[in-house]
Amino acid sequence: MAAEPIPTEPHSLDDDPAFRLHRGGKLEMRSTIPVRDADDLSLAYTPGVARVCTAIADQPELAYDYTWTSKVVAVVTDGTAVLGLGDIGPAASMPVMEGKSLLFKEFAGVDSVPIALACTDADEIVETVIRLAPSFGGINLEDISAPRCFEIEDRLRAALDIPVFHDDQHGTAIVALAALKNAARLVGRPLSDLRAVVAGAGASGIAVSKILIEAGIGDIALSDSKGLIYEGRDGLNPIKQQIAAITNRSHLKGSTEEALRGADVFIGLSGSTVQEASIATMSEDAIVFALSNPTPEVHPEVARRHAKVVATGRSDFPNQINNVLAFPGIFRGALDVRAHSITEGMKLAAASALADIVGEDLSADYVIPNPFDERVAPAVTAAVAAQARAEGVNRV
C-alpha cells in the first residue's frame, strides 16, 4: 500500500489531517508544583533549592529522589534509519521521536524527552549521550542505522549505569517472540521443534534472531540482500560474523526462498518481496510474520492460503507486531526499580508476560494482544521489575 501523497503547496499542508495534528508538535513541558507566591518561589528556586543541591553533591544518589532523573527517559536518534524512510536527518526525525515520547506517556505514564543529534559518527553519538546521561533515568535509542546501532548500544551499556535500550532491535524482538510463543502453542509444537527463516539482517533481524535463539528455537537461518548468512561466507561484517556463528546449523546456502522449503516459520524484516510460491513450500501449519511496513513481504491474505498464523506490522490486519506493546512497560518496570540495565532475562520476561495475556482466547487471528489492551503495560511492567529484582540489577 503506497503512502498518501504529501501536499506540495505550503498553504495546503493543513488540509491534511496529519499535518493539522502535528502543528506545534505533540509534546509540552508542565510543572508538577505551583508557584503562587514568594514562599513557593523561595522553595522551588533560590534559596531553598540550594539545600537540595548541596545534599545531592554530598550524596549523588539523592538525585533519584529529588529530581526528575529517576522517571525520565531520553529518546535519542541521529535520523539515519527513520521508520521506512531511511536517512532523513535529525530535523525530519523529530515527529517520530515526539511520537515515541507520546506513546511512552500514554501507554505507561513514562515521561521522556526526544533528542535528535546532528551527528552520525559513533564516537560522537556515544560521547554526547554519556554527557547527557546525568539528566535521565534511561536511554531509548531510536532509528539509528545498522551496523552502527549495535556498537553504539554496546558502548553505552558498558559506560552507563542506567538502562540503555535500542527499541528497533529489542522492542521488535520481544513482541515477535511473544507472538511466536503463542503461534507455536496454537499449532501444538514447542519452539525447540521449529525451524525459522528471518529475512533481513538489520537491527531488528539480528535482534529477533538472537532472542529466538535465547528462547530455544530449533534452528534459524538469517538472510540479507546477498542471500543466506552462514559461517565462512565472504564479505560478512563483524555483526553478521557473530550471528553466523550461532545460526543456520544446517549450513544452508542460497536464497531466502530456498531456505523456506519445509521451514516452519518465516519472519520478514527486510522490505523485500516473497512470492506466494515460496510460502507454499513451507511446512504444514506454517507461521508467517511479514513485518515490513507499509508493505509486508507477502500480503496477509495471500499468506493465509498456506499458513496457519499470519502476523504483520500493520494495524489493519490481525496480529500486529507493534513495539508499543513492549517498550513503555519495559522502561516503566526498569525505572520503578531503578535498574542499572535492561538484561536479556528482563526482555524474555516481557515477552512471556505479553504472550500470557492472550491466554485461552488464543486463535489464528489472536496470538498477540492489541496495543490498546489495558492489561499490556501493567503486565510487562510487573514482569520486568520482578526479573530485575531476581537478577539483582535493581536499586530499590
N, C-alpha and C positions, 0 to 999 in steps of 0.2 A: 504494500500500500504506500503510495507516494505521499510525501509531506505536502500539506496545503501550501499554495503559493503565498509568498510574502508580498504585501502591498509595496509598490515601487515609489509612490509619491509620499514624502514625509507627512503631509497633512492628512493622508488617508490611513496612517498606521492605526489610529484609534478606532477605525471602523472594524478592525479585527479584535475580537473579544480577548485574545491572548495578550495583545498589546495594552488593551484597556486595563486588564488585571495587573499587569506588571508596572504600569506607570507609577513612578515614585518609589519603586522597589516593594518588596514583600515583608520587610522587617522594620522594626524600630526599637530604640532603647528606652526602657522605662525604669524609673526609680522604684525601689522597694520600700522606702520610708518617706514620710512627708517632711518638708522643711517649711514650717508655718510661722516661726518666729525666731528671735535671736538665740533662744535656748537650743532649739533644734539645730540651728546653723552651727552653734559652738560645739555640738556633739558630732554632727555629721562631718564637719570640717574642722578648721582650727578653732580652739586649741585641743578639743577632745581627740581628734584623730591622731595627734602626736603620741598619745599614750598607747594607742593600738600599734602604731608604727614601731615604737620603742620595744614593745613586748614581742613583736614579730622578729625584730632584729636580734633579740636575745634568744628566742625560740622560734625558728623559721617554720616549724610545723603548725604554729598557730595560724598561719595564713589560710589553712584549710577551714578553720572555724570562723575567721573574722574578715575574710574577703570572699569574692565570688569564685576563686580559683578551683574549689573542690567540686563545683557544679557546672562549669562552663567548658565547652569543647571548641577547639579551633578547627574549622573546616578549611583545609589548605589544598590549593591546586596551583599548577602552573599553566593550565589551559591547553595542555598538549593532547589530551585524549577525551574530549568532552562529548558524552553520550555517543551517538553515531556520527558526530560532526567532525571529529578529528582535532587537529591542531588549529584552534581558532583564536588562541591567545587569552590572556588573563581578563581583559575587559569583557569580552564576549562570553566568558565562562561565568560571570557573576550571576546572571539569572538562575543558572543551575545551582550554584553554591548557596544563593539565597533560598532556593527551593529546598535544598538539603537541610538547611537550618530550620526552615519552616516545618519539615517533616520531623526533625528531632523534637521540636516543641510540641507539635500537635499530637504525635503518637506516644511520646514518653515523658513529656514535660522537661526535656533537657534543653537548656539554653546553649546557644553556640554562636560563633562569630565567623562569617565567611571571609576568607583571606585569599586573594588571588595574587600570586607573586609574579613580578615582572622579571623572571629569570628562569632558565631551564637547565642550567648546569647542576649536576647532582651535588657537588660540593657546596655551591651557593645555597641551594634549597635546604640542605641539611644544616648548614651553619645558621641560616635565617630562622628555621623552625626551632633550633636549640635556643637561640636568643629570645624567641617569643614565648617559649615554653613556661617560664615562671608565671605567666598570666593565666594559665589554663590548667584544667584537671585532666585533659585528654586531647589527643591529636587525631582527627579523622582526615586521612589523606584521600584525595578525590581526583579522578580524571587526570592522572599523571601517566604518560605513555610508558609502555614496556620497551626494553627491559629495565630502564632507569628506576621504575617504581619499586622493583624488588630491592635494589641496592639502597634506595632512599629509606624505605621502611626498615630494612635490617639495621642500617646505621642509626636511625633514630631510636629504634627499640633498644639498641645497645647503649645509647648515650643518655636516654631519659628514664626517669623512674615513674612515669605516668603512662597510661595506655596509649599506644600508637597502633592505628588500625587502618589499613588501606581497604576501603569498602568495596572498590571494584574487584578486588581479589576475594576477600573473605566473606563479605556480605552475600555475594552471589553463591559462593561455595557452600555456605551454611544453609541457605534456603534450598539450593539444589539437592543437598544431601537429605534434608528433611523430607522433601518431596519424593526422592528416590527410595528412602526407607519405607514410606507408605506405599509407593508403587510396587515395590518388591513384596510387601505384605499382601497386597491385593492379588498379585499373580502367584502367591504361595511359594516364593523362593527366597532364601536368605541372600544377603548381599554377597556373601562369600561364594555363591554359586553363579554369579552374573559376570559376563564379560562386556565391558563398556568400550565405546569409541567416543572420544571427545575431539571435535573439530574446532581448532583454534588454539594456538599456543601463546596467546597474550596473557595479560594479568589474570583474567577470570578463568581461562582454560587451564593454566598452570595450577591455580589455587583449587579449582574444582577437582582436578586430578589428585592433588595432594591430600585433600580431605577425604576423598573416596578411598584412597589407599589406607589412610589412618583409620577409617571406619570399617575396613576389612573387605573391600570389593575383591571379587575373584581375580580379575585382570583388567587392565585398561590400556588402550592404545590411543595415543595422542597424535594429532596431525597438525601441520602448519601448511603454509602455501606451497611448500615443496614436497608434501606427502607425509607419510608416517614417520614419527621420530623413533629412532632406535639407537642403541649403543653402537658407536663406530661410524654413524652417518657423517659425511663430510659437512662442514660449514655450520655446525651447531655452536651457538653462543654458550657461555658458561651455565646460564639458567637452563637451557634446553639439554645440555650435557647432564646436569643434575637430575632432571626429570626423566631422561632416557635411562638412567641407572636404576630407577625404581618402578618403571612402567614397561609395558609391552614385553612380558616374559616369554611370549611366543615368538618374539623377534620378527613380527610381521613387517613387511616392506610394501611399498607401493602407495596406493591412494586411499583416501577415506572410504570411498565406495567399495574398494576391495576388502577393507577391514570389516565392513558392515555385514558381509556374508556370514550368517549364523550368529551374529552378535545379538546380545540381549538388550543392550541399552545404547542409544545414541544421544549425545548431548552436544548441541550446536552452539558455539560461541565465536563464530568466525565471520559472519556476514556473507558467507558464500551460499551456494545453492546445492541441495542434494536432490537428485531425481527420485521420483516415485519408484522407479525400477530398483533402485538400491535399497530403499526402505523395505520393499517387498522381499528382499533376500534375507532379512533379519529373522531371528528365531520366532517361534510361536509365542504369542503373548508378549511381544516386544514392547519396549518402553522408549518413547521418543520425546526428548526435551529440545525443541527447536527454539532457542532463546535469543537469537539476534533480533534487534529492533531497528526500524519498524517492520522489517520484512523477515519473517522466520526462514530458516534454511529450507524447510519444506512446509507447505501450507497445512495447517492443522487438520482440515477436512480431508486432505489427501493422505496424511499420515494415519488418520484413524481407519482407513481402509485396511491397514496392515498391522497396526499397533494396538495393544490393549489400553495403554495410557499415553496421553499426549499432553505436553505442557508447553507453554510459550512464555515470553517476557511481556506479553500484551494483556491489557485489562479487558479486552473484548472477546476473549476466549477463556474457557475454564482452565484452572490450574496455572495461574500466573506466578512465575518465579520472580518475585519482586523483592529487592533488597530492603525495602521499608519494613518487611517482616522481621528483619534481623537487627540492623544497626541501632535503631532507637533503644530497644530493650537491652542490647549488649552494653551500650555505653551507660544506660541508666543503672544496670546492675554493677558495672565496674566502678562507676562514680559513687554509688551508695556505700560500697565497702572500701572506697579509696584505694583501689587496686593499683599495684605497681605496673601491671601489664595485663594484656589480654592473651591468655595462653591457648594452646591447642585444645586442652581439656575444656576450657570455657566455651570455645567455638563448638565443640562436639556436644556439650551440654545444651547450648542454644538450639542446635539442630534437633536434638531429641525432644526438647520442650515443644518446639514447633510441630514436630511430627505427632506428638501425643495429643495435641489439641483436636486433631481430626477424629481420633478415637473410633468408635463403632459406626460413625457416619461415613466411613471410607467408601469411595466408589471411584469409578474410572474418571469421573469429572470432578472429584474432590479428594485430591491427595495432599493438598496444602491449604492452610487457612486463607481466607480472604484478608487483604490488608486492613479492612475496616472491622474485623473481628476484634472486639474489645478485650478478648482474653489473651491476645498475642503478646503485647508488650509486657503485661504483668508476669506472664509465664516465662518469657525469655529473661526478664529482669531477675526473677527469683532463681532460675536455674543458673544463670551466670554468677550471681552473688554467692550462691551456695557453693559452686565449684571453686570460685576464687578463695573462699574460706577453707575449703577442703585442701587446696593446694598451698595455702599459706601465703598467697600474694596480696592479701588484704591488709589494710592498716587499721580498720575498725571492724 
